[in-house]
């Protein structure tokens, strides 16, 4: 029997894709890694266009069995190369950015793209069916004829996904869905209202049976309704080193809200006499305090705030909520994290160990972190060794930034990067892998 967790999942984002799309991603990674394409996105688009083009490196030859849909033929005829067939046009695009832009437009007209999109939509329909019949809490499934979960498609996409929709739980906006073969799968996000209507153990069991599932964001919330540990206490823990692991102090932000109260004339005179300047108001922090420790950019953020004051509660005025936000940046969040939220929360920072004696740590991915550190270290060395020379070229020789870059990278191919970074680099889906270390 599963142990009841004190903490709860307050936000969850997962991504998934069919096996066929996972294979297309892997093919694109191989093409990009071999230097056949300048970006992962271009390589992925070329894989999707494989039934229209025979792609060998950067040279694209027309296939024997070209079949175009009527709308695409119309698009080609209206272009400024109307007298050329599609394959000949691609061959004539010498510039990589032109070829990549054209592939991006063409890919949505290929049979493979449409087939993969249908597979994604089938997976989404299956997911929604299981969400309503198995994963929704018993309280939400009080009537067999009523489906608690539904979604409404939005007119546009979301992030880099082509299509998107809003998730509703009993008619209340509770999350988001985004999908499309252009991004290699789909994304499903549950907000706080959505997570409250999910049986987490059943969701975990369902996700375990699905292929190519990945958690990209997990928020864990600990509610202290009596306020035994205040926001000021967490701030003190921070000053004592309670949020430092391996002597690496994180960044923080401490926000106070409240109102200004007018001082009496006697108080103003006393302040002026003591400090030499006139103080007319006193700042009373009675609107709720908030502490942030860490950074979303690094994939780990802690926040504590006075939830009772935020909700203007009359029965739970001392309610303090502490939240841990984890993102799949330089780390892999396992599915079992859904069942061990107490242990994860307690092991995230030393000062949170009071919550649980169990151990469940989510370490950094050493390969991704190593690539980032190599990049940062080389950037420091370059600035010290060649920064003045680059400054000379910009201000004395009057070269613009692109000219300086072209001069320093003359003769190099786009995939020629430092071996220390290349060996450690983890390529994310549907993006330039260098974005991971920027």
Helices and strands as residue ranges (DSSP letters): E 8-16, H 19-33, H 40-48, E 53-56, E 59-62, H 70-78, H 86-92, H 96-106, G 107-109, H 111-130, I 131-135, E 149-153, E 163-169, E 172-180, G 181-183, E 185-190, H 192-196, H 200-208, E 213-224, H 231-239, E 252-262, H 265-275, E 281-295, G 296-298, E 300-305, H 307-310, E 320-327, G 335-339, H 341-348, G 350-355, H 366-395, H 401-408, H 419-424, G 433-437
